Amino acid sequence: MIRILLFVLALLLLFCSYYLWKKNAGLFLLIEKNRDNQSFFRNFAISYGILGIFGLVIGFLNQTNYSLLYLVVVLICSAIFSLRFAGKMKKS
């Protein structure tokens, strides 16, 4: 069951990576479109893509410690993205 959820999380991260990389026009309704904000989305798209690939690998390994460490890293990365994005929304 945990392996299935890890695969779902990994696929969700890969989808978010694609969305941040290619389809980020909807997010620019919340913040202004400039080079700094575009690089912000690209950097997190790369981060989410790497985390998605790691999630697929960790799902195949089926190790509890690696799975928990992976979940912690994903939560930290998501929190950093959320806080930085909220700060950019507040500025504009």
MIDOSE-1310 file (N, C-alpha, C; in nm, 2 decimals, decimal comma, always signed):
residues 92
miri	+0,08/-0,12/+0,00/+0,00/+0,00/+0,00/+0,09/+0,13/+0,00; +0,19/+0,12/+0,08/+0,28/+0,24/+0,09/+0,35/+0,26/-0,05; +0,39/+0,15/-0,11/+0,45/+0,16/-0,24/+0,36/+0,23/-0,34; +0,23/+0,19/-0,34/+0,14/+0,25/-0,43/+0,13/+0,40/-0,41
llfv	+0,12/+0,44/-0,28/+0,11/+0,58/-0,25/+0,23/+0,66/-0,29; +0,35/+0,60/-0,27/+0,48/+0,66/-0,32/+0,48/+0,68/-0,47; +0,43/+0,58/-0,54/+0,42/+0,60/-0,69/+0,32/+0,71/-0,72; +0,21/+0,72/-0,65/+0,11/+0,83/-0,68/+0,17/+0,96/-0,65
lall	+0,24/+0,97/-0,54/+0,31/+1,10/-0,50/+0,42/+1,13/-0,60; +0,49/+1,04/-0,65/+0,59/+1,06/-0,75/+0,53/+1,11/-0,88; +0,42/+1,05/-0,92/+0,35/+1,10/-1,04/+0,29/+1,23/-1,03; +0,24/+1,26/-0,91/+0,19/+1,40/-0,88/+0,30/+1,50/-0,89
llfc	+0,42/+1,47/-0,83/+0,53/+1,56/-0,84/+0,58/+1,58/-0,98; +0,58/+1,48/-1,06/+0,61/+1,49/-1,20/+0,51/+1,58/-1,28; +0,39/+1,56/-1,25/+0,28/+1,65/-1,31/+0,30/+1,79/-1,26; +0,33/+1,82/-1,14/+0,35/+1,95/-1,09/+0,48/+2,01/-1,15
syyl	+0,58/+1,93/-1,17/+0,70/+1,98/-1,24/+0,66/+2,03/-1,38; +0,59/+1,95/-1,45/+0,55/+1,98/-1,59/+0,46/+2,11/-1,59; +0,37/+2,12/-1,50/+0,29/+2,24/-1,49/+0,37/+2,36/-1,46; +0,46/+2,36/-1,37/+0,54/+2,47/-1,33/+0,64/+2,51/-1,45
wkkn	+0,68/+2,41/-1,53/+0,77/+2,44/-1,63/+0,70/+2,49/-1,76; +0,59/+2,43/-1,80/+0,53/+2,47/-1,92/+0,40/+2,54/-1,91; +0,32/+2,52/-1,81/+0,18/+2,57/-1,81/+0,17/+2,67/-1,69; +0,27/+2,75/-1,67/+0,26/+2,84/-1,55/+0,19/+2,97/-1,57
aglf	+0,12/+2,99/-1,68/+0,05/+3,11/-1,71/-0,06/+3,14/-1,61; -0,12/+3,04/-1,56/-0,22/+3,06/-1,46/-0,17/+3,11/-1,33; -0,05/+3,07/-1,30/+0,02/+3,12/-1,17/+0,06/+3,27/-1,18; +0,08/+3,31/-1,31/+0,12/+3,45/-1,33/+0,01/+3,55/-1,31
llie	-0,11/+3,50/-1,29/-0,23/+3,58/-1,26/-0,21/+3,63/-1,11; -0,14/+3,55/-1,03/-0,13/+3,59/-0,89/+0,00/+3,67/-0,86; +0,10/+3,66/-0,95/+0,22/+3,74/-0,93/+0,26/+3,80/-1,07; +0,34/+3,90/-1,07/+0,38/+3,96/-1,19/+0,47/+3,87/-1,27
knrd	+0,47/+3,88/-1,40/+0,55/+3,80/-1,49/+0,68/+3,87/-1,52; +0,79/+3,83/-1,46/+0,92/+3,88/-1,49/+1,02/+3,77/-1,49; +1,14/+3,80/-1,52/+1,25/+3,70/-1,53/+1,27/+3,63/-1,39; +1,27/+3,70/-1,29/+1,29/+3,64/-1,15/+1,19/+3,54/-1,12
nqsf	+1,06/+3,57/-1,14/+0,95/+3,48/-1,11/+0,95/+3,36/-1,21; +0,99/+3,38/-1,33/+1,00/+3,27/-1,42/+1,11/+3,17/-1,38; +1,22/+3,22/-1,33/+1,33/+3,14/-1,29/+1,29/+3,07/-1,15; +1,21/+3,13/-1,07/+1,15/+3,07/-0,95/+1,07/+2,95/-0,98
frnf	+0,98/+2,96/-1,08/+0,90/+2,84/-1,12/+0,99/+2,74/-1,19; +1,08/+2,78/-1,27/+1,17/+2,68/-1,33/+1,25/+2,60/-1,23; +1,31/+2,67/-1,13/+1,39/+2,60/-1,03/+1,31/+2,50/-0,95; +1,19/+2,54/-0,91/+1,10/+2,44/-0,84/+1,05/+2,33/-0,93
aisy	+1,03/+2,36/-1,06/+0,99/+2,26/-1,16/+1,10/+2,15/-1,16; +1,23/+2,19/-1,17/+1,34/+2,10/-1,17/+1,34/+2,02/-1,04; +1,33/+2,09/-0,93/+1,33/+2,02/-0,80/+1,22/+1,92/-0,79; +1,10/+1,95/-0,83/+0,99/+1,86/-0,82/+1,01/+1,74/-0,92
gilg	+1,07/+1,77/-1,03/+1,10/+1,66/-1,13/+1,20/+1,56/-1,07; +1,30/+1,62/-1,01/+1,40/+1,53/-0,95/+1,34/+1,45/-0,84; +1,26/+1,51/-0,75/+1,20/+1,44/-0,64/+1,10/+1,34/-0,70; +1,03/+1,36/-0,81/+0,94/+1,27/-0,87/+1,02/+1,14/-0,92
ifgl	+1,13/+1,16/-0,98/+1,22/+1,05/-1,02/+1,27/+0,97/-0,91; +1,32/+1,04/-0,80/+1,36/+0,97/-0,68/+1,25/+0,89/-0,62; +1,13/+0,95/-0,62/+1,01/+0,88/-0,57/+0,99/+0,75/-0,64; +1,00/+0,75/-0,77/+0,98/+0,62/-0,84/+1,09/+0,52/-0,80
vigf	+1,21/+0,57/-0,79/+1,32/+0,47/-0,75/+1,30/+0,42/-0,61; +1,26/+0,51/-0,52/+1,24/+0,47/-0,38/+1,12/+0,37/-0,37; +1,02/+0,39/-0,45/+0,91/+0,30/-0,46/+0,95/+0,16/-0,49; +1,04/+0,15/-0,59/+1,09/+0,02/-0,62/+1,18/-0,05/-0,52
lnqt	+1,25/+0,04/-0,44/+1,34/-0,01/-0,34/+1,26/-0,07/-0,22; +1,15/-0,01/-0,19/+1,06/-0,06/-0,08/+1,13/-0,07/+0,05; +1,20/+0,04/+0,09/+1,27/+0,05/+0,22/+1,20/+0,16/+0,30; +1,16/+0,12/+0,42/+1,08/+0,21/+0,50/+1,16/+0,34/+0,54
nysl	+1,28/+0,33/+0,58/+1,36/+0,44/+0,61/+1,38/+0,54/+0,50; +1,41/+0,49/+0,38/+1,42/+0,58/+0,26/+1,29/+0,64/+0,23; +1,18/+0,57/+0,24/+1,05/+0,62/+0,21/+1,02/+0,74/+0,31; +1,04/+0,72/+0,43/+1,02/+0,83/+0,53/+1,11/+0,95/+0,51
lylv	+1,23/+0,93/+0,48/+1,32/+1,04/+0,45/+1,28/+1,11/+0,32; +1,23/+1,04/+0,22/+1,18/+1,10/+0,10/+1,06/+1,18/+0,13; +0,97/+1,13/+0,21/+0,85/+1,21/+0,24/+0,88/+1,34/+0,32; +0,98/+1,33/+0,41/+1,03/+1,45/+0,48/+1,09/+1,56/+0,38
vvli	+1,17/+1,51/+0,29/+1,23/+1,60/+0,19/+1,12/+1,66/+0,10; +1,02/+1,59/+0,06/+0,91/+1,64/-0,02/+0,83/+1,74/+0,06; +0,81/+1,72/+0,18/+0,73/+1,81/+0,26/+0,81/+1,94/+0,28; +0,94/+1,93/+0,30/+1,02/+2,05/+0,32/+1,03/+2,13/+0,19
csai	+1,05/+2,06/+0,08/+1,05/+2,13/-0,05/+0,92/+2,20/-0,08; +0,81/+2,14/-0,05/+0,67/+2,19/-0,07/+0,65/+2,31/+0,02; +0,70/+2,30/+0,15/+0,68/+2,42/+0,24/+0,76/+2,54/+0,19; +0,89/+2,51/+0,15/+0,97/+2,62/+0,10/+0,90/+2,69/-0,02
fslr	+0,85/+2,61/-0,12/+0,78/+2,66/-0,23/+0,66/+2,75/-0,19; +0,58/+2,69/-0,10/+0,46/+2,77/-0,05/+0,49/+2,90/+0,01; +0,59/+2,90/+0,10/+0,63/+3,02/+0,17/+0,69/+3,12/+0,08; +0,77/+3,08/-0,01/+0,83/+3,18/-0,11/+0,73/+3,23/-0,21
fagk	+0,64/+3,14/-0,25/+0,53/+3,19/-0,34/+0,44/+3,28/-0,27; +0,40/+3,26/-0,14/+0,32/+3,35/-0,07/+0,39/+3,49/-0,05; +0,52/+3,48/-0,03/+0,59/+3,61/-0,02/+0,59/+3,69/-0,15; +0,60/+3,62/-0,26/+0,60/+3,69/-0,39/+0,45/+3,74/-0,42
mkks	+0,35/+3,67/-0,37/+0,22/+3,72/-0,39/+0,19/+3,84/-0,30; +0,25/+3,85/-0,18/+0,24/+3,96/-0,09/+0,30/+4,09/-0,15; +0,42/+4,07/-0,22/+0,49/+4,18/-0,27/+0,41/+4,25/-0,39; +0,34/+4,17/-0,47/+0,27/+4,23/-0,58/+0,13/+4,26/-0,56
